[in-house]
Amino acid sequence: MSRIKTVLIYFIGFTIFTKTIGQFLPFQFSSNAIASRYNVFLVFALPISIAALFYILKQGKKEYIRTLGSIFICGLTFFTFGLLYFLNSMCSYHSVALFEQKSHSSTKILKRDYGCGAYDSDMPKYEIIKIVGITPFVNYYQSVDTTKIDLQLWRRLNEP
């Protein structure tokens, strides 16, 4: 039981750490589909993990308290993360590739904006970023000034 408790604590801590610190790091999933699958996994796995940890930690208490507490925690966490997933799925990045590195075609300079469709009344906020593929699932990005890049190293792509 101690090993299960340790795994649950590490999983919950890792999840909270990555969702929190991930907002400030220059890494992102390589596609919206991968990010969506990751978030759907967390919507289901995190509430179950928290409820199971609560159930384990409350050993020695009456069975109905452990069961009702686990169900309540699971339901509350599922509702919270479900709501967050729903709100996050309404908004997304829209990107247009401007340049591609001649030596590494996976490295691109993009013009992108973050929009929320009908829920967003602001004008789009455009940014120019360089995306470098680290793995097939994760990209590193940084802001870049296209007036200062060496055009000998980059190939201009046609904008749609």
C-alpha positions as CSV (number, residue, x, y, z in Angstrom):
1,M,0.0,0.0,0.0
2,S,2.9,2.3,0.7
3,R,4.2,2.0,-2.9
4,I,0.8,2.8,-4.3
5,K,0.6,5.9,-2.1
6,T,4.0,7.0,-3.2
7,V,3.2,6.6,-6.9
8,L,-0.1,8.6,-6.4
9,I,1.6,11.4,-4.6
10,Y,4.3,11.6,-7.3
11,F,1.7,11.6,-10.1
12,I,-0.4,14.3,-8.5
13,G,2.6,16.4,-7.7
14,F,4.1,16.0,-11.2
15,T,0.7,16.9,-12.8
16,I,0.3,20.0,-10.7
17,F,3.9,21.0,-11.3
18,T,3.7,20.6,-15.0
19,K,0.3,22.3,-15.4
20,T,1.6,25.2,-13.2
21,I,5.2,25.7,-14.4
22,G,4.2,24.8,-17.9
23,Q,2.4,28.1,-18.3
24,F,5.7,30.0,-17.9
25,L,8.1,27.7,-19.9
26,P,8.8,28.1,-23.6
27,F,7.7,24.6,-24.4
28,Q,4.5,23.4,-26.1
29,F,3.0,20.3,-27.6
30,S,3.7,19.9,-31.3
31,S,0.0,19.7,-32.2
32,N,-3.3,20.7,-30.7
33,A,-4.4,17.0,-30.9
34,I,-1.5,15.9,-28.6
35,A,-2.3,18.7,-26.1
36,S,-6.0,17.7,-26.2
37,R,-5.2,14.1,-25.5
38,Y,-2.9,15.0,-22.6
39,N,-5.6,17.2,-21.1
40,V,-8.3,14.6,-21.5
41,F,-6.1,12.1,-19.8
42,L,-5.6,14.5,-16.9
43,V,-9.3,15.2,-16.6
44,F,-9.9,11.5,-15.9
45,A,-6.6,10.3,-14.2
46,L,-6.2,13.2,-11.7
47,P,-9.6,12.9,-10.0
48,I,-9.2,9.2,-9.7
49,S,-5.7,9.6,-8.3
50,I,-6.8,12.2,-5.7
51,A,-9.8,10.1,-4.7
52,A,-7.7,6.9,-4.4
53,L,-5.0,8.8,-2.3
54,F,-7.8,10.2,0.0
55,Y,-9.2,6.6,0.4
56,I,-5.7,5.3,1.3
57,L,-4.9,8.1,3.7
58,K,-8.2,7.7,5.6
59,Q,-7.6,4.1,6.5
60,G,-9.0,3.4,10.0
61,K,-12.0,5.7,9.4
62,K,-15.4,4.3,8.9
63,E,-15.9,2.8,5.4
64,Y,-18.8,5.1,4.4
65,I,-16.7,8.2,5.3
66,R,-13.9,7.0,3.1
67,T,-16.2,6.1,0.2
68,L,-18.3,9.3,0.3
69,G,-15.2,11.4,0.7
70,S,-13.5,9.7,-2.3
71,I,-16.6,10.1,-4.4
72,F,-17.0,13.8,-3.4
73,I,-13.3,14.6,-4.1
74,C,-13.4,12.7,-7.4
75,G,-16.6,14.5,-8.5
76,L,-15.3,17.9,-7.5
77,T,-11.9,17.4,-9.2
78,F,-13.5,15.9,-12.3
79,F,-15.9,18.9,-12.5
80,T,-13.1,21.4,-12.0
81,F,-10.8,19.9,-14.6
82,G,-13.6,19.2,-17.0
83,L,-14.6,22.9,-16.8
84,L,-11.0,24.0,-17.3
85,Y,-10.7,21.6,-20.3
86,F,-13.9,22.9,-21.8
87,L,-12.8,26.5,-21.4
88,N,-9.3,25.8,-22.8
89,S,-10.7,23.9,-25.8
90,M,-12.6,27.0,-27.0
91,C,-9.4,28.9,-27.6
92,S,-6.4,28.0,-29.8
93,Y,-3.5,29.3,-31.8
94,H,-3.8,30.0,-35.5
95,S,-0.4,29.8,-37.2
96,V,1.0,30.7,-40.6
97,A,4.6,29.6,-41.5
98,L,6.7,32.5,-42.7
99,F,10.2,30.9,-42.9
100,E,11.7,27.5,-42.8
101,Q,15.4,26.8,-41.9
102,K,17.3,25.5,-44.9
103,S,19.3,23.0,-42.9
104,H,16.5,21.8,-40.6
105,S,13.1,21.8,-42.2
106,S,11.4,21.2,-38.8
107,T,12.6,24.6,-37.5
108,K,10.2,27.3,-38.7
109,I,9.3,30.9,-38.0
110,L,5.6,31.3,-37.5
111,K,3.2,34.2,-37.3
112,R,0.5,33.2,-34.9
113,D,-2.4,34.6,-32.9
114,Y,-4.4,33.3,-30.0
115,G,-8.1,33.5,-30.6
116,C,-11.2,32.3,-28.9
117,G,-13.6,32.5,-31.8
118,A,-17.0,34.0,-31.0
119,Y,-16.1,34.2,-27.3
120,D,-13.3,36.7,-28.0
121,S,-14.1,40.3,-28.9
122,D,-10.5,41.6,-28.9
123,M,-8.5,42.0,-32.0
124,P,-6.0,39.2,-32.5
125,K,-2.6,39.6,-30.8
126,Y,0.0,38.5,-33.3
127,E,3.4,37.2,-32.4
128,I,6.4,36.0,-34.5
129,I,8.0,33.0,-33.0
130,K,10.7,30.4,-33.9
131,I,9.6,26.8,-33.3
132,V,12.2,24.1,-32.9
133,G,11.1,20.5,-32.7
134,I,12.7,18.8,-29.7
135,T,10.8,15.5,-29.9
136,P,7.9,14.5,-32.1
137,F,5.6,15.6,-29.3
138,V,7.2,18.7,-27.8
139,N,8.5,22.0,-29.4
140,Y,10.6,24.8,-28.0
141,Y,9.6,28.3,-29.0
142,Q,11.0,31.8,-28.7
143,S,10.2,35.2,-30.0
144,V,12.1,36.3,-33.0
145,D,12.5,39.5,-35.0
146,T,12.3,38.6,-38.7
147,T,14.1,41.8,-39.7
148,K,17.3,40.5,-38.0
149,I,17.4,36.9,-39.3
150,D,20.0,35.8,-41.9
151,L,18.1,35.1,-45.1
152,Q,21.0,32.9,-46.3
153,L,19.9,30.4,-43.6
154,W,16.1,30.7,-44.0
155,R,13.8,29.9,-46.9
156,R,10.7,32.1,-47.3
157,L,7.5,30.2,-47.5
158,N,4.4,31.4,-49.4
159,E,1.7,32.7,-47.2
160,P,-1.7,31.2,-47.8
